[in-house]
Amino acid sequence: MRKLAVLMLPLLLSGCTFISFPIVPDPVQATFPVLPKTDGLVLQDTTLFLKVSIPSGEGYLGVIWYQQDKELGRESVYIDAQVPEVTFKKTVDPKLSYRAILLYQQKIIRQYEYTPPPAPKPETPPSEENPEAPKPAVPPEDNNDPTP
């Protein structure tokens, strides 16, 4: 009986084989997004500038201009080794917010936003014209003061 168990043991254990993996896996091919070099949206007078360069590549570089949800326009330029940098311009109202979406080869790669600085609030002194303005605190008079 013991000899039969010893002879059957290799047959029974043959179903328990290890799955082997290679020690060094095959390289994974990954495509990384294109990283543009830019200073962002720059406002000069009433014109927004977006200066962009794509250091490694050639193809169509485009921008879509928005004010809130309203599309204001689109531009597209072909860039290559001879023309690696392009400047997009848009005349705008400096008091409003704008967005520019940058596309490379018809894929969105970056979004830029311009928000105007908040306007300073002028301080008005309290007067009869502006009764809601804060009034300076006046210390209460003490009528129980025994000193003359």
DRENKE-513885 format. One record per residue (C-alpha): residue number from 1; residue in three letters; x, y, z. Coordinates in nm, 3 decimals, always signed. Example, Ala and Ser with C-alpha at 12.3 -4.5 7.8 and 13.67 -1.06 7.14 Angstrom:
// residues 2
<mikol seq="1" type="ala" px="+1.230" py="-0.450" pz="+0.780"/>
<mikol seq="2" type="ser" px="+1.367" py="-0.106" pz="+0.714"/>
END
This chain:
// residues 148
<mikol seq="1" type="met" px="+0.000" py="+0.000" pz="+0.000"/>
<mikol seq="2" type="arg" px="+0.284" py="+0.226" pz="+0.081"/>
<mikol seq="3" type="lys" px="+0.450" py="+0.159" pz="-0.255"/>
<mikol seq="4" type="leu" px="+0.126" py="+0.245" pz="-0.433"/>
<mikol seq="5" type="ala" px="+0.100" py="+0.579" pz="-0.249"/>
<mikol seq="6" type="val" px="+0.460" py="+0.665" pz="-0.336"/>
<mikol seq="7" type="leu" px="+0.399" py="+0.579" pz="-0.702"/>
<mikol seq="8" type="met" px="+0.074" py="+0.782" pz="-0.712"/>
<mikol seq="9" type="leu" px="+0.228" py="+1.087" pz="-0.542"/>
<mikol seq="10" type="pro" px="+0.405" py="+1.222" pz="-0.858"/>
<mikol seq="11" type="leu" px="+0.089" py="+1.174" pz="-1.061"/>
<mikol seq="12" type="leu" px="-0.124" py="+1.361" pz="-0.809"/>
<mikol seq="13" type="leu" px="+0.124" py="+1.645" pz="-0.762"/>
<mikol seq="14" type="ser" px="+0.179" py="+1.699" pz="-1.134"/>
<mikol seq="15" type="gly" px="-0.139" py="+1.909" pz="-1.142"/>
<mikol seq="16" type="cys" px="+0.021" py="+2.158" pz="-0.899"/>
<mikol seq="17" type="thr" px="+0.266" py="+2.326" pz="-1.133"/>
<mikol seq="18" type="phe" px="+0.383" py="+2.680" pz="-1.078"/>
<mikol seq="19" type="ile" px="+0.309" py="+2.948" pz="-1.332"/>
<mikol seq="20" type="ser" px="+0.636" py="+3.113" pz="-1.416"/>
<mikol seq="21" type="phe" px="+0.676" py="+3.479" pz="-1.508"/>
<mikol seq="22" type="pro" px="+0.977" py="+3.622" pz="-1.682"/>
<mikol seq="23" type="ile" px="+1.218" py="+3.794" pz="-1.448"/>
<mikol seq="24" type="val" px="+1.236" py="+4.105" pz="-1.667"/>
<mikol seq="25" type="pro" px="+0.898" py="+4.198" pz="-1.816"/>
<mikol seq="26" type="asp" px="+0.860" py="+4.325" pz="-2.170"/>
<mikol seq="27" type="pro" px="+0.891" py="+4.704" pz="-2.200"/>
<mikol seq="28" type="val" px="+0.564" py="+4.894" pz="-2.188"/>
<mikol seq="29" type="gln" px="+0.509" py="+5.145" pz="-2.465"/>
<mikol seq="30" type="ala" px="+0.372" py="+5.469" pz="-2.322"/>
<mikol seq="31" type="thr" px="+0.291" py="+5.795" pz="-2.494"/>
<mikol seq="32" type="phe" px="+0.337" py="+6.100" pz="-2.278"/>
<mikol seq="33" type="pro" px="+0.150" py="+6.425" pz="-2.337"/>
<mikol seq="34" type="val" px="+0.327" py="+6.709" pz="-2.509"/>
<mikol seq="35" type="leu" px="+0.443" py="+6.973" pz="-2.261"/>
<mikol seq="36" type="pro" px="+0.425" py="+7.325" pz="-2.399"/>
<mikol seq="37" type="lys" px="+0.661" py="+7.598" pz="-2.282"/>
<mikol seq="38" type="thr" px="+0.469" py="+7.917" pz="-2.211"/>
<mikol seq="39" type="asp" px="+0.427" py="+8.210" pz="-1.973"/>
<mikol seq="40" type="gly" px="+0.048" py="+8.173" pz="-1.977"/>
<mikol seq="41" type="leu" px="-0.201" py="+8.441" pz="-2.072"/>
<mikol seq="42" type="val" px="-0.050" py="+8.788" pz="-2.057"/>
<mikol seq="43" type="leu" px="-0.265" py="+9.102" pz="-2.083"/>
<mikol seq="44" type="gln" px="-0.117" py="+9.414" pz="-2.244"/>
<mikol seq="45" type="asp" px="-0.363" py="+9.703" pz="-2.278"/>
<mikol seq="46" type="thr" px="-0.665" py="+9.528" pz="-2.434"/>
<mikol seq="47" type="thr" px="-0.486" py="+9.231" pz="-2.593"/>
<mikol seq="48" type="leu" px="-0.433" py="+8.886" pz="-2.445"/>
<mikol seq="49" type="phe" px="-0.114" py="+8.715" pz="-2.560"/>
<mikol seq="50" type="leu" px="-0.039" py="+8.342" pz="-2.542"/>
<mikol seq="51" type="lys" px="+0.319" py="+8.268" pz="-2.649"/>
<mikol seq="52" type="val" px="+0.374" py="+7.891" pz="-2.687"/>
<mikol seq="53" type="ser" px="+0.660" py="+7.671" pz="-2.799"/>
<mikol seq="54" type="ile" px="+0.657" py="+7.295" pz="-2.846"/>
<mikol seq="55" type="pro" px="+1.022" py="+7.186" pz="-2.819"/>
<mikol seq="56" type="ser" px="+0.989" py="+6.837" pz="-2.960"/>
<mikol seq="57" type="gly" px="+0.747" py="+6.798" pz="-3.239"/>
<mikol seq="58" type="glu" px="+0.580" py="+6.924" pz="-3.545"/>
<mikol seq="59" type="gly" px="+0.215" py="+6.953" pz="-3.620"/>
<mikol seq="60" type="tyr" px="-0.081" py="+7.181" pz="-3.579"/>
<mikol seq="61" type="leu" px="-0.099" py="+7.392" pz="-3.266"/>
<mikol seq="62" type="gly" px="-0.431" py="+7.558" pz="-3.203"/>
<mikol seq="63" type="val" px="-0.610" py="+7.770" pz="-2.947"/>
<mikol seq="64" type="ile" px="-0.979" py="+7.820" pz="-2.870"/>
<mikol seq="65" type="trp" px="-1.071" py="+8.148" pz="-2.698"/>
<mikol seq="66" type="tyr" px="-1.362" py="+8.160" pz="-2.452"/>
<mikol seq="67" type="gln" px="-1.535" py="+8.425" pz="-2.245"/>
<mikol seq="68" type="gln" px="-1.736" py="+8.234" pz="-1.983"/>
<mikol seq="69" type="asp" px="-1.908" py="+7.960" pz="-2.192"/>
<mikol seq="70" type="lys" px="-1.914" py="+8.164" pz="-2.512"/>
<mikol seq="71" type="glu" px="-1.659" py="+8.069" pz="-2.778"/>
<mikol seq="72" type="leu" px="-1.492" py="+8.380" pz="-2.919"/>
<mikol seq="73" type="gly" px="-1.277" py="+8.224" pz="-3.187"/>
<mikol seq="74" type="arg" px="-1.024" py="+7.963" pz="-3.298"/>
<mikol seq="75" type="glu" px="-0.675" py="+7.984" pz="-3.442"/>
<mikol seq="76" type="ser" px="-0.440" py="+7.715" pz="-3.569"/>
<mikol seq="77" type="val" px="-0.077" py="+7.726" pz="-3.684"/>
<mikol seq="78" type="tyr" px="+0.157" py="+7.458" pz="-3.815"/>
<mikol seq="79" type="ile" px="+0.481" py="+7.442" pz="-3.618"/>
<mikol seq="80" type="asp" px="+0.801" py="+7.252" pz="-3.693"/>
<mikol seq="81" type="ala" px="+1.177" py="+7.282" pz="-3.640"/>
<mikol seq="82" type="gln" px="+1.193" py="+7.609" pz="-3.840"/>
<mikol seq="83" type="val" px="+0.900" py="+7.766" pz="-3.650"/>
<mikol seq="84" type="pro" px="+0.900" py="+7.611" pz="-3.300"/>
<mikol seq="85" type="glu" px="+0.727" py="+7.907" pz="-3.134"/>
<mikol seq="86" type="val" px="+0.402" py="+8.092" pz="-3.200"/>
<mikol seq="87" type="thr" px="+0.216" py="+8.381" pz="-3.034"/>
<mikol seq="88" type="phe" px="-0.163" py="+8.390" pz="-3.034"/>
<mikol seq="89" type="lys" px="-0.339" py="+8.726" pz="-2.979"/>
<mikol seq="90" type="lys" px="-0.696" py="+8.819" pz="-2.891"/>
<mikol seq="91" type="thr" px="-0.841" py="+9.168" pz="-2.834"/>
<mikol seq="92" type="val" px="-1.053" py="+9.160" pz="-2.519"/>
<mikol seq="93" type="asp" px="-1.223" py="+9.369" pz="-2.252"/>
<mikol seq="94" type="pro" px="-0.978" py="+9.366" pz="-1.955"/>
<mikol seq="95" type="lys" px="-1.265" py="+9.375" pz="-1.703"/>
<mikol seq="96" type="leu" px="-1.393" py="+9.027" pz="-1.800"/>
<mikol seq="97" type="ser" px="-1.261" py="+8.672" pz="-1.747"/>
<mikol seq="98" type="tyr" px="-1.128" py="+8.466" pz="-2.039"/>
<mikol seq="99" type="arg" px="-1.002" py="+8.114" pz="-2.108"/>
<mikol seq="100" type="ala" px="-0.775" py="+7.976" pz="-2.378"/>
<mikol seq="101" type="ile" px="-0.764" py="+7.605" pz="-2.453"/>
<mikol seq="102" type="leu" px="-0.446" py="+7.490" pz="-2.623"/>
<mikol seq="103" type="leu" px="-0.462" py="+7.202" pz="-2.872"/>
<mikol seq="104" type="tyr" px="-0.182" py="+7.003" pz="-3.029"/>
<mikol seq="105" type="gln" px="-0.268" py="+6.763" pz="-3.311"/>
<mikol seq="106" type="gln" px="-0.637" py="+6.821" pz="-3.227"/>
<mikol seq="107" type="lys" px="-0.594" py="+6.704" pz="-2.865"/>
<mikol seq="108" type="ile" px="-0.633" py="+6.932" pz="-2.565"/>
<mikol seq="109" type="ile" px="-0.303" py="+6.967" pz="-2.385"/>
<mikol seq="110" type="arg" px="-0.354" py="+7.271" pz="-2.160"/>
<mikol seq="111" type="gln" px="-0.606" py="+7.531" pz="-2.044"/>
<mikol seq="112" type="tyr" px="-0.516" py="+7.886" pz="-1.943"/>
<mikol seq="113" type="glu" px="-0.733" py="+8.134" pz="-1.760"/>
<mikol seq="114" type="tyr" px="-0.728" py="+8.512" pz="-1.722"/>
<mikol seq="115" type="thr" px="-0.919" py="+8.667" pz="-1.434"/>
<mikol seq="116" type="pro" px="-0.909" py="+9.044" pz="-1.387"/>
<mikol seq="117" type="pro" px="-0.783" py="+9.170" pz="-1.053"/>
<mikol seq="118" type="pro" px="-1.060" py="+9.273" pz="-0.814"/>
<mikol seq="119" type="ala" px="-1.140" py="+9.642" pz="-0.818"/>
<mikol seq="120" type="pro" px="-1.047" py="+9.819" pz="-0.492"/>
<mikol seq="121" type="lys" px="-1.342" py="+9.942" pz="-0.289"/>
<mikol seq="122" type="pro" px="-1.327" py="+10.315" pz="-0.223"/>
<mikol seq="123" type="glu" px="-1.374" py="+10.404" pz="+0.142"/>
<mikol seq="124" type="thr" px="-1.622" py="+10.684" pz="+0.197"/>
<mikol seq="125" type="pro" px="-1.643" py="+10.869" pz="+0.527"/>
<mikol seq="126" type="pro" px="-1.975" py="+10.853" pz="+0.713"/>
<mikol seq="127" type="ser" px="-2.205" py="+11.132" pz="+0.609"/>
<mikol seq="128" type="glu" px="-2.570" py="+11.214" pz="+0.568"/>
<mikol seq="129" type="glu" px="-2.552" py="+11.085" pz="+0.210"/>
<mikol seq="130" type="asn" px="-2.426" py="+10.743" pz="+0.326"/>
<mikol seq="131" type="pro" px="-2.597" py="+10.657" pz="+0.660"/>
<mikol seq="132" type="glu" px="-2.492" py="+10.289" pz="+0.636"/>
<mikol seq="133" type="ala" px="-2.123" py="+10.374" pz="+0.658"/>
<mikol seq="134" type="pro" px="-1.959" py="+10.275" pz="+0.987"/>
<mikol seq="135" type="lys" px="-1.941" py="+10.552" pz="+1.242"/>
<mikol seq="136" type="pro" px="-1.642" py="+10.599" pz="+1.473"/>
<mikol seq="137" type="ala" px="-1.689" py="+10.468" pz="+1.825"/>
<mikol seq="138" type="val" px="-1.742" py="+10.740" pz="+2.089"/>
<mikol seq="139" type="pro" px="-1.670" py="+10.655" pz="+2.453"/>
<mikol seq="140" type="pro" px="-1.979" py="+10.691" pz="+2.675"/>
<mikol seq="141" type="glu" px="-1.992" py="+10.983" pz="+2.914"/>
<mikol seq="142" type="asp" px="-1.974" py="+10.898" pz="+3.285"/>
<mikol seq="143" type="asn" px="-2.214" py="+11.124" pz="+3.480"/>
<mikol seq="144" type="asn" px="-2.132" py="+10.965" pz="+3.817"/>
<mikol seq="145" type="asp" px="-1.774" py="+11.097" pz="+3.825"/>
<mikol seq="146" type="pro" px="-1.722" py="+11.272" pz="+4.165"/>
<mikol seq="147" type="thr" px="-1.417" py="+11.470" pz="+4.049"/>
<mikol seq="148" type="pro" px="-1.486" py="+11.832" pz="+3.953"/>
END
